[in-house]
Amino acid sequence: MNATKYIFVTGGVTSSLGKGIISASLAKLLQSRGYTVTIQKLDPYINVDPGTLNPYEHGECYVTVDGAETDLDLGHYERFLGVHTTQANNVTTGRIYQSVINKERRGDYLGKTVQVIPHITDEIKRRIKLLGTAHKFDVVITEIGGTVGDIESLPYVEAVRQLRWELGPANSLVIHLTLVPYLAASGELKTKPTQHSVKALLENGVQPDILVLRTEKTLTEDLRKKVALFCNVDNHSVIESIDVPTIYEVPLSMQREKLDVTVLRKLQLEIGEAPKLNEWKEFLKKLHNPKHEVKIALVGKYVELPDAYKSIVESFVHAGAKNECKVYLDTIHSETINEQTVAEKLKDYQGILVAPGFGERGIEGKILAARYARENKIPYLGICLGMQVAVIEFARNVLGFTNAHSTEMSHASPYPVIDLMEQQKGVTEKGGTMRLGAYPCALKEKTNAFAAYGKPNISERHRHRYEFNNDYLCDFEKAGMIAAGTNPETSLVEIVEIPSHPWFVGVQFHPEYSSTVINPHPLFVAFVKAAMKQKPV
Ligand code: GLN
């Protein structure tokens, strides 16, 4: 096999230009030409991983099969490529420094002054190359978080400079993503910010090979030529990334711009047939031509930031398209739900999803939402905390367990129906200590879960400390809430259902992490289907 090729993606001018989506789209195009591709995200913050960040800070924390708590861009990579990522796909400055400092303490650098250059940059380079050597990918795309010019990004840009020099031009290239703003007053697209951000890269010794220009308006030939001339790239290497209605259009617009062909040519890889992307196009066709519609309420507490529930939102896009159904998803703040408001807030929805979450704030609103769904026979999907509140609600209102609760919220509850897992009891550190990653689950026949998955054994990703308390399982099952899925090794309850309800499913795991464009998650598909059967509002 040939040596792994490395593509570095940097961003200039502003953040939020969609480096993750461009990286994922390019990867998709290369993958559909038969190359094995993976994408890595380097994040310049000092947290070792985003697991300890509030979703308000950085959006959702995405969990990989191997139990890494990672940046939400890894979710895009998996949704686009349908290939699992791992801990190695997300590296933060905190993790880099942690390993360098650990080595220093061990005495690995004995006698030396430990410095950003070469020690930190060497560790960055090692982490980038690790993916190439360990997993045998044809192409590794490494996305550098942040914006060129930021103090925090400097060691990463320096590592890229060194790697380009070490690997040579045929084995590596740099794609720089910038913004071409449109000035309505003068009716012009402006290239100066792009020129400046390329200059900032050049000051650090990195000449980009390809420029991807984010724009609201079509770029003229003249503008492309001007950018090419002033930024030292060839004309084919100025790529337009025009705003599109959905992120899933981006691979097609990158294909039209021949980003994949330009990349393959520069890396001296065989170009071959143009990818057909038939399944992808079929998905887009269904997405854009829905025959049905449903309204679903997403009850959570991080509603102000759409990225906080990114994977859930995208799972509904996939599941909606599969059902040829437009899903209108409204996020409802659980703190606004109380006895007086619950009916008013939720009466217009054909499905209710209670989101994952941590802590006491907004918990009673979530419990009320579960009760409303159960009593009014509205399809319900509870994810992680959303499953736990459904259990608490059932205990309080069906079993009559007054003040039943999770010990996360109340230590004094006489009925701790959700309790800390045995393995969690001595744990005091917060970072990376939850039950994380994929675990097996055995499904009971004749349940909604079994019908959705169509098989008896599944594996799903977890991220939690608390668990259904099996001391109460008999009481629940007798009263009509059953364990539809359990961990075959530990008997932990992973799925609860209410068989007398049209569709009431609570899952301790996170199905949203594994929904992809080509393989929408079966539980989301079944939930949307159940919601479609509910009378339209
Ligand atoms: N806070 C709950 C627990 O730790 C649920 C976590 C979640 O929803 N991801 O068990």
Residues whose N, C-alpha, C, O or C-beta is under 5 A from the ligand:
A	BS01	LIG	P356 G357 F358 G359 I383 C384 L385 R463 H464 R465 Y466
